[in-house]
Amino acid sequence: MPAVPHTLLLAAPRGFCAGVDRAILIVERALEAYGAPVYVRH
């Protein structure tokens, strides 16, 4: 049986999950609104 070529498509990596992206956005907004320091618990 002849080999059938396969194509594998990989999506570009996102970097962070949606929750982490949102958390970073919220911290950036807090810095703009209130200035430093902003303390984050994880």
N, CA, C and O atoms as a MOPAC input file, in Angstrom:
PM7 MOZYME 1SCF
protein

 N      0.84900 1    -1.16800 1     0.00000 1
 C      0.00000 1     0.00000 1     0.00000 1
 C      0.90500 1     1.24400 1     0.00000 1
 O      1.81400 1     1.34000 1     0.82500 1
 N      0.66500 1     2.19300 1    -0.91400 1
 C      1.51100 1     3.39200 1    -0.96900 1
 C      1.22000 1     4.32600 1     0.21400 1
 O      0.09400 1     4.40800 1     0.70600 1
 N      2.25400 1     5.01200 1     0.64200 1
 C      2.10400 1     5.96200 1     1.75500 1
 C      1.32800 1     7.18800 1     1.28600 1
 O      1.56900 1     7.72200 1     0.20300 1
 N      0.40400 1     7.61500 1     2.11600 1
 C     -0.39800 1     8.80000 1     1.79900 1
 C      0.18600 1     9.97900 1     2.57600 1
 O      0.28900 1     9.91200 1     3.80100 1
 N      0.56900 1    11.05800 1     1.88900 1
 C      1.12300 1    12.20200 1     2.62000 1
 C      0.03200 1    12.89200 1     3.44800 1
 O     -1.11600 1    13.00800 1     3.01900 1
 N      0.41700 1    13.33600 1     4.62200 1
 C     -0.50400 1    14.03900 1     5.51200 1
 C     -0.02000 1    15.47400 1     5.68700 1
 O      1.17800 1    15.75200 1     5.63400 1
 N     -0.95000 1    16.35600 1     5.89000 1
 C     -0.62300 1    17.74900 1     6.15700 1
 C     -1.05200 1    18.07700 1     7.57500 1
 O     -2.19100 1    17.81900 1     7.96400 1
 N     -0.15100 1    18.63500 1     8.33200 1
 C     -0.42900 1    19.03000 1     9.70300 1
 C     -0.36400 1    20.54900 1     9.77200 1
 O      0.67000 1    21.14600 1     9.46900 1
 N     -1.46800 1    21.17400 1    10.17000 1
 C     -1.52100 1    22.62800 1    10.29000 1
 C     -1.49300 1    22.99700 1    11.76900 1
 O     -2.28700 1    22.48500 1    12.55700 1
 N     -0.58800 1    23.87400 1    12.13500 1
 C     -0.47100 1    24.31600 1    13.51800 1
 C     -0.90400 1    25.77200 1    13.61700 1
 O     -0.46800 1    26.61500 1    12.83300 1
 N     -1.75900 1    26.05500 1    14.57900 1
 C     -2.18300 1    27.43300 1    14.81400 1
 C     -1.05900 1    28.20100 1    15.49700 1
 O     -0.22700 1    27.62000 1    16.19400 1
 N     -1.04700 1    29.48700 1    15.29100 1
 C     -0.04700 1    30.32000 1    15.95800 1
 C     -0.30800 1    30.29200 1    17.46300 1
 O     -1.46200 1    30.34800 1    17.88600 1
 N      0.73200 1    30.20800 1    18.26600 1
 C      0.51900 1    30.16500 1    19.71400 1
 C     -0.07000 1    31.47500 1    20.21300 1
 O      0.26400 1    32.55100 1    19.71700 1
 N     -0.92600 1    31.37300 1    21.17300 1
 C     -1.61900 1    32.54300 1    21.72400 1
 C     -0.78900 1    33.20300 1    22.81500 1
 O     -0.90300 1    34.41100 1    23.02200 1
 N      0.01600 1    32.46700 1    23.49500 1
 C      0.81500 1    33.03700 1    24.57800 1
 C      0.23300 1    32.70500 1    25.93600 1
 O      0.81600 1    31.92400 1    26.68800 1
 N     -0.91000 1    33.29000 1    26.25900 1
 C     -1.56500 1    33.05200 1    27.53800 1
 C     -2.99300 1    32.59800 1    27.29300 1
 O     -3.55100 1    32.83100 1    26.22100 1
 N     -3.57800 1    31.95300 1    28.28100 1
 C     -4.99200 1    31.60300 1    28.18800 1
 C     -5.81200 1    32.88800 1    28.31800 1
 O     -5.28300 1    33.93100 1    28.70300 1
 N     -7.08400 1    32.81000 1    28.00100 1
 C     -7.94900 1    33.99200 1    28.01700 1
 C     -8.01800 1    34.62600 1    29.40100 1
 O     -8.08100 1    35.85100 1    29.51100 1
 N     -8.00700 1    33.82000 1    30.45900 1
 C     -8.07000 1    34.35400 1    31.81700 1
 C     -6.84800 1    35.18000 1    32.17600 1
 O     -6.96700 1    36.22000 1    32.82500 1
 N     -5.67900 1    34.72700 1    31.75800 1
 C     -4.44500 1    35.46700 1    32.04100 1
 C     -4.41900 1    36.75500 1    31.22500 1
 O     -4.02700 1    37.80400 1    31.73600 1
 N     -4.83600 1    36.68400 1    29.95500 1
 C     -4.91400 1    37.89800 1    29.13300 1
 C     -5.81100 1    38.93600 1    29.79600 1
 O     -5.47800 1    40.12000 1    29.84500 1
 N     -6.94800 1    38.48300 1    30.30400 1
 C     -7.90200 1    39.39600 1    30.95500 1
 C     -7.31000 1    39.97400 1    32.23800 1
 O     -7.47000 1    41.16400 1    32.50900 1
 N     -6.63200 1    39.15100 1    33.02500 1
 C     -6.02400 1    39.62100 1    34.26900 1
 C     -4.96500 1    40.69000 1    33.99000 1
 O     -4.89100 1    41.69000 1    34.70400 1
 N     -4.16100 1    40.48600 1    32.97500 1
 C     -3.13300 1    41.46900 1    32.61400 1
 C     -3.78700 1    42.78000 1    32.18800 1
 O     -3.33000 1    43.85700 1    32.57100 1
 N     -4.84300 1    42.69100 1    31.40600 1
 C     -5.56200 1    43.88600 1    30.97200 1
 C     -6.12300 1    44.65600 1    32.17100 1
 O     -6.03800 1    45.88400 1    32.21800 1
 N     -6.69000 1    43.94000 1    33.13000 1
 C     -7.26000 1    44.58400 1    34.31900 1
 C     -6.17000 1    45.27900 1    35.13900 1
 O     -6.38500 1    46.38400 1    35.63700 1
 N     -5.01300 1    44.64800 1    35.28200 1
 C     -3.91000 1    45.27100 1    36.02800 1
 C     -3.42400 1    46.52600 1    35.29800 1
 O     -3.14000 1    47.54100 1    35.93400 1
 N     -3.32800 1    46.46000 1    33.97400 1
 C     -2.91400 1    47.63900 1    33.21000 1
 C     -3.91300 1    48.77700 1    33.39100 1
 O     -3.51700 1    49.93400 1    33.53200 1
 N     -5.19900 1    48.45800 1    33.38800 1
 C     -6.22800 1    49.48700 1    33.60100 1
 C     -6.13300 1    50.07300 1    35.01000 1
 O     -6.28900 1    51.28000 1    35.19200 1
 N     -5.88000 1    49.22500 1    36.00100 1
 C     -5.73900 1    49.70600 1    37.37400 1
 C     -4.53700 1    50.64000 1    37.49900 1
 O     -4.60700 1    51.64500 1    38.20700 1
 N     -3.44500 1    50.32100 1    36.82400 1
 C     -2.27000 1    51.19300 1    36.84800 1
 C     -2.58100 1    52.55100 1    36.23200 1
 O     -2.15200 1    53.58400 1    36.74500 1
 N     -3.33000 1    52.54800 1    35.12500 1
 C     -3.70200 1    53.81000 1    34.48800 1
 C     -4.60900 1    54.63300 1    35.39800 1
 O     -4.45500 1    55.85000 1    35.49800 1
 N     -5.54800 1    53.97100 1    36.05600 1
 C     -6.54000 1    54.67600 1    36.86800 1
 C     -5.98000 1    55.14100 1    38.20900 1
 O     -6.27500 1    56.25300 1    38.64700 1
 N     -5.17000 1    54.29800 1    38.87200 1
 C     -4.75700 1    54.57300 1    40.24700 1
 C     -3.25300 1    54.75200 1    40.41900 1
 O     -2.80700 1    55.21200 1    41.47000 1
 N     -2.47000 1    54.39900 1    39.41100 1
 C     -1.02000 1    54.49500 1    39.52000 1
 C     -0.43600 1    53.33500 1    40.31100 1
 O     -1.15700 1    52.47700 1    40.82000 1
 N      0.87700 1    53.33100 1    40.39800 1
 C      1.57800 1    52.26400 1    41.10800 1
 C      1.58300 1    52.55400 1    42.59500 1
 O      1.43900 1    53.71700 1    42.97300 1
 N      1.73400 1    51.60200 1    43.42700 1
 C      1.82800 1    50.17000 1    43.13600 1
 C      0.44800 1    49.52300 1    43.05700 1
 O     -0.51200 1    49.97500 1    43.68200 1
 N      0.38200 1    48.47500 1    42.28800 1
 C     -0.80900 1    47.62100 1    42.23200 1
 C     -0.34600 1    46.23800 1    42.66300 1
 O      0.55400 1    45.66200 1    42.05100 1
 N     -0.95100 1    45.70900 1    43.70200 1
 C     -0.57700 1    44.39400 1    44.21900 1
 C     -1.52600 1    43.34600 1    43.66600 1
 O     -2.74100 1    43.54200 1    43.65000 1
 N     -0.96700 1    42.23400 1    43.21400 1
 C     -1.75500 1    41.16600 1    42.59600 1
 C     -1.49300 1    39.87000 1    43.34200 1
 O     -0.34400 1    39.46400 1    43.52200 1
 N     -2.56100 1    39.22900 1    43.77100 1
 C     -2.44500 1    37.89200 1    44.38000 1
 C     -2.73900 1    36.85600 1    43.32300 1
 O     -3.63600 1    37.03500 1    42.49900 1
 N     -1.99800 1    35.78800 1    43.34500 1
 C     -2.27000 1    34.69900 1    42.39900 1
 C     -2.35400 1    33.38700 1    43.10600 1
 O     -2.57700 1    32.35600 1    42.47000 1

